[in-house]
């Protein structure tokens, strides 16, 4: 199996709802790593374009305002799942499929989605 990895980043704010209330609104430079399995000849440009299309509306956004993240909230884990779903929708007809998303919100603090997830 051949894979391609695309790395991108964007800046957006969020506030996670904690057990004792919401944390203060704060911003991150989110770093995205998308790993894609090549099922047929597929250009890296196709994958880069799919990732960019999904990330473009997130640049400068307050993630809590996105309806897609309203439940369970704008956590890194929920955002990783959202990115996986959105990018996956753009790839099947392109001869490749998304394996996983890794999302770093702070150095050394990452969330991921894919590779063995059951839903």
Helices and strands as residue ranges (DSSP letters): E 2-14, E 17-18, E 21-22, E 26-38, H 44-56, G 63-65, G 67-69, H 76-89, G 92-94, E 96-106, E 109-114
